[in-house]
Amino acid sequence: MFKISTISKVLLVISALALFGLLKLPIWKIFLTAPQYPEGLEMKIWHHTLTGDVKIISALNHYIGMRAISEEMFPELQFLGTVIMIVGGACLLLALIGRWWSALCFYLILAIADSLALYDFWRWGYDYGHNLNPNAPIVIPGMVYQPPVIGYKKLLNFEAWSLPDTGGWIIIAATTISLFVLAYEWWRHRKIKKGSPGPSGTTAGVVLFLSFPVLFGQCSAGPRPINYGTDACAFCKMMLMDQHFGAEVLTKKGKIYVLDDINCLVSFQKKGGLAPEEIAGVFVIDYAHPNTLLEADRAFYIQSEQLKSPMASGVAAFASQSGIERARSQIGGEMLDWETVQDLF
């Protein structure tokens, strides 16, 4: 088999070395929120232990018949560190060999390891969520509580997220890079055989760099569309109905609080118990473009008695100066900036 390019070899070496970071970083996390726990409960899974709000989550699960969570439930924690070192070492050796077949083996090792890890997590979750104590304080016939392997799931009044932590993203990145190297080197070799030199190694590196926003852009947290007729305001508890109004507060943990009016938003920020450093973003609905969210500090505002907002703030947000001027010509009112809006309520 042919040799791979220098840039591909370097990328594989870096990816292999990064795998050893799993010995020092959390690999996965489970995040729970409920009305009684608005800031959420978090459990982090490392290669050798569990950290976070494990005792609280375990105590809550007891009421619905789930077993207490402990490290003994995960025999994998006894040998996962050894597996990481073996996989990392094998991948590093394959990267240094620098052949297409070794790059293929690099990818297959990671792809198989990823698949086995996800299956093992699903198997544990199935057993944990289905084998319930029939004498538990709360028993709902036919109800099971299997947590999601990855993504979101509603469990009674709890919302559960299961997501990769730093170590998990390293695994995903390493697997993605190895797949990219395979595809690029196969394509490059075909071009060379046909007499065309193909793109340089530098070009390949640039392509990979530019691919990262596409590959991982969805991983970053951000606002979500408001579900009017379903979502309730985190401050006044009223259901959101008017698509011209609404807001969201996003925490750095990924929790989203939905608000139905600007005064609820400001009051929630002041009285909701969130410290400023916990907030990742504040967003408001564009009055002129229903259900479109804007960054609160970049929006333009108008307050008018003619605006029938859900909780009578009379304040609406707009994306542009021209938009607010058109609205003002029809309903009058006073133009405000975000700092002034925050002082109103």
Secondary structure, DSSP 8 states (H G I E B T S, - for coil): --B--HHHHHHHHHHHHHHGGGGTS--EEEEEEETTEEEEEEEEE-SS-EEESHHHHHHHHHTTT-----GGG-GGGGTHHHHHHHHHHHHHHHHHH-BHHHHHHHHHHHHHHHHHHHHHHHHHHHHHHHS--TTSSS--TT------SSEEEEETTEEEEEEE-HHHHHHHHHHHHHHHHHHHHHHHHHHHHTT-----HHHHHHHHHHHHHHHHGGGS-------TTT-B-TTT--B---TT--EEEEETTS-EEEESSHHHHHHHHHHS---GGGEEEEEEEBTTSTT-EEEGGG-EEEE-TT---TTS--EEEESSHHHHHHHHHHH--EEE-HHHHHHH-
